[in-house]
């Protein structure tokens, strides 16, 4: 097991401005030691012939091709609007602004 000390945990807690009880310091010392050990084990098997991965299952893009299709004219888009100025939607002011 790697040697993470109580003093290191207390120092890091102080830098992070985290108040830890003596029991929490003991727990964190033990848990951080286990984490460092596990990272060391992974580093031992992560060689150049093992490709890096962000996901265990290969993923592929599921987007459809971007094909230009029919679009609404300005008149069609504004036809159902409750209020417009002929070329844009007109909406009520927001965020406390006066109308």
N, C-alpha and C positions, 0 to 999 in steps of 0.2 A: 504494500500500500504506500502511495506517495505520502510525503510528509507535509501535510498542511497543519500549521500550528495554531494554537489558540491565539497567540499574539498576532499572527497574520489576519485571522478572522476579526479580532478586535480592531486592528488597524484599518481593515477595509470597512468595517461597520462605522468606524469613526469618520472615514473619508466620505461615506455615503450618508452621514448624519442619521444613522439608524441605531436606536438604543436596543441592545440585546441583553437579556438576562444571562447569568452564568449557564443555565441549562440550555438556552438557545445557542450560546457560543459553542458549547460542547456538541450539540446536535449539528450545527452548521460545519464545525470542524470535521466531524465524521463524514457528513454528506458530501462536502466539497472534496474530501479525500477520495471518496468513491467515484465522483464525477471525473476527477483528474485521472484516476486509474483507468476508467472506461475509455476516456479519450486517448490515453496511451495505447490501449489495446487496439483501438480502431486505427490509430496511426501505424501500428506495426503491420497490419494487413493491407493498408491502403498503399499499394505499390504502383509503379508506373503502368503496369499491365492491367490494373483495375480502373476502368473508366469512372470518372466522377459522375454522379447522378443526383438529381434533385427529387426524383420520384421513383419508387420501385417498379412501377408498371409503365411501359412505354406509352406515351401520349402522342396524339397527332391532332393537328388543327382540324376542327370540325366546321369551319366557316364555309359558306357557299361562295361561289364566284361572284364578284361584284359586277353585275350586269345592269346597264342603264335600261330603265323601263319607262313606261308612261308616267308622267307626273301631272299634278293638278295645275290648271291655269290659275292666275291670281284671282280671277272672278269666281272660279269653282271653290277655291280655298276660302274666300271671304263670304261665299253665299250663305253659310250657316252661322256666321259670326253675329253676335248680338249687336256689335258696334264696330265700325271700321271707317276709314277715311278714303276708301277707294283703292288704296294700295297696301295698307297695313291694318292689322288688328288694333283696335283702340281698347285699352284696359284701364281699370280704376287704379289710381295711385296707391302705393303700398308703403309700409313702414312709417306711418304717421304723417305722410306728406299730404298737403292740402290738394284738393282737386282743382 
